Amino acid sequence: MTCINRRDLALLALRAGTGAVLMAHGTQKLFGWFGGGGLDKTAAAMEHMGFTPGRHSALAAGLGETGGGALLVLGLATPAAGAAAAGAMAGAVSVHAPAGFFAQAGGYEYPAFLGFTAAAIGLAGAGRYSLDHATGHTFDQPWMLALAFTATAAAAATVVTKRAKAQQAAAAADEAA
C-alpha cells in the first residue's frame, strides 16, 4: 500500500493555491475576467506605468501570470513555470516599490510574495503529485532550471531597467517644461 507523502501533498496544495491566484491575476490582464481591464486597458495602463510598448508588456505579464500559474497548478515544466511567474511579479514589484513594502499602502508585499513563492516552487520541483512526475520529469531537468531562471532574471532586469530609464527621462522632461 502506498503511503501519502505529506511533503508532496504540501507541494500540491502550494502549487494549486499559488498557481490559481496567478492565473486569476493574469486573466484579468488578458481577458478582463474577475473585474480586470483586459488586454487593451492593461496595455494602456502599462504604457502609463512606463512599460513600453504597452501591448507587448501587457501580453508578457498576462501570459507569465496565467501560463506560469496554469503550469504550476499542473506541476508541469515547474522550473520554467516558477521562473515565468516570478519574472512577471518582478515587474509588478518595480511598480509598487515606491509605495514601500506593505500592501495596504500600495506597496510590493503581495507581488513579492507571489514571486518568491513561485520561484521557490520552481526551485523545489512539483513533487510526486504532478505531471512532471507522471512524465518522468521530461520537462523538469537541471538544465531547464538553470536556463529558465537565468533567462527570466535577465529579461526582468532588462524590462525593469528600461522602465526606470523611461521614468527618469519623463521626469527630466517634466522638470524642463
Number of C-alpha atoms within 10 A of each C-alpha: 3 4 5 10 11 9 11 16 15 14 20 22 14 18 29 19 15 22 29 20 16 28 24 18 21 29 22 20 27 24 16 17 14 12 11 17 18 20 22 17 17 24 23 18 17 20 18 12 16 21 24 18 12 21 19 15 23 26 19 19 26 27 21 24 34 27 21 31 30 23 28 34 25 20 31 24 25 35 32 26 31 36 30 32 34 30 30 26 26 24 21 19 22 20 21 20 15 11 13 14 16 13 13 11 11 15 20 23 17 17 22 21 15 22 26 18 19 30 23 15 24 27 18 13 26 31 20 17 18 23 22 22 17 12 11 10 16 13 19 22 16 11 10 16 21 14 15 20 22 13 15 20 17 11 14 20 15 12 19 19 13 15 20 17 12 16 16 13 12 13 12 11 10 9 8 7 6
